[in-house]
Amino acid sequence: MTTLTIRNVDTRTRDRLRVRAARRGHSMEAALRAIPADALARDDEETGLDLVRPIRARFAPFGEVVIPEHPGPPAL
């Protein structure tokens, strides 16, 4: 894991973050970890990197498809 330091955060932003975290039952630290993760996940969806949803939508008319686990390489 990496440690990040955020400097020069104004008091109002800090207080709003504290309230937001408390409403969700999280610590401020947990809230600060979740915010960039959520933002990056949305970026993935917007740029098409989240392929699962459109693939499922495309094949939904055919019913549930179960893909068997790959057996792996053959033994030598």
C-alpha positions as CSV (number, residue, x, y, z in Angstrom):
1,M,0.0,0.0,0.0
2,T,1.0,3.6,-0.6
3,T,0.6,6.5,1.7
4,L,-0.5,9.8,0.1
5,T,-0.4,13.2,1.8
6,I,-2.9,15.9,0.9
7,R,-1.8,19.4,1.9
8,N,-3.7,22.7,2.0
9,V,-7.2,21.3,2.4
10,D,-9.5,24.0,3.6
11,T,-11.4,23.6,6.8
12,R,-14.8,23.6,5.1
13,T,-13.8,20.7,2.9
14,R,-12.4,18.8,5.8
15,D,-15.5,19.3,7.8
16,R,-17.8,18.2,4.9
17,L,-15.7,15.1,4.5
18,R,-16.0,14.3,8.2
19,V,-19.8,14.6,8.0
20,R,-20.0,12.6,4.8
21,A,-17.9,9.8,6.4
22,A,-19.9,9.8,9.6
23,R,-23.2,9.6,7.7
24,R,-21.9,6.5,5.9
25,G,-20.5,5.0,9.1
26,H,-16.9,5.3,7.9
27,S,-13.8,7.0,9.2
28,M,-12.4,10.0,7.3
29,E,-9.5,7.8,6.2
30,A,-11.9,5.2,4.7
31,A,-13.9,8.0,3.0
32,L,-10.7,9.4,1.5
33,R,-9.7,6.0,0.1
34,A,-13.2,5.4,-1.4
35,I,-13.5,8.8,-3.2
36,P,-10.7,8.3,-5.7
37,A,-11.5,4.7,-6.1
38,D,-15.1,5.5,-7.0
39,A,-14.0,8.3,-9.3
40,L,-11.6,6.0,-11.2
41,A,-14.3,3.3,-11.5
42,R,-16.6,5.9,-13.1
43,D,-13.8,6.8,-15.5
44,D,-13.4,3.2,-16.5
45,E,-17.2,2.9,-17.2
46,E,-17.1,6.1,-19.3
47,T,-14.1,5.1,-21.3
48,G,-15.4,1.6,-22.1
49,L,-12.9,-0.2,-19.8
50,D,-15.8,-1.7,-17.9
51,L,-16.7,-4.4,-20.5
52,V,-18.8,-6.7,-18.3
53,R,-22.0,-4.7,-18.4
54,P,-22.2,-4.3,-22.2
55,I,-21.2,-7.9,-22.8
56,R,-23.9,-9.1,-20.4
57,A,-26.5,-6.8,-22.1
58,R,-25.5,-8.1,-25.5
59,F,-26.0,-11.8,-24.6
60,A,-28.9,-11.4,-22.1
61,P,-31.5,-12.4,-24.8
62,F,-29.9,-15.8,-25.0
63,G,-30.3,-16.6,-21.3
64,E,-27.7,-17.4,-18.7
65,V,-24.5,-18.7,-20.2
66,V,-22.1,-20.7,-18.0
67,I,-18.6,-20.7,-19.2
68,P,-16.6,-23.7,-17.9
69,E,-13.3,-23.1,-16.2
70,H,-10.3,-23.4,-18.5
71,P,-8.6,-26.8,-17.9
72,G,-5.1,-25.2,-18.1
73,P,-2.1,-26.3,-20.2
74,P,-1.6,-29.9,-20.9
75,A,0.8,-31.9,-18.8
76,L,4.2,-32.4,-20.3
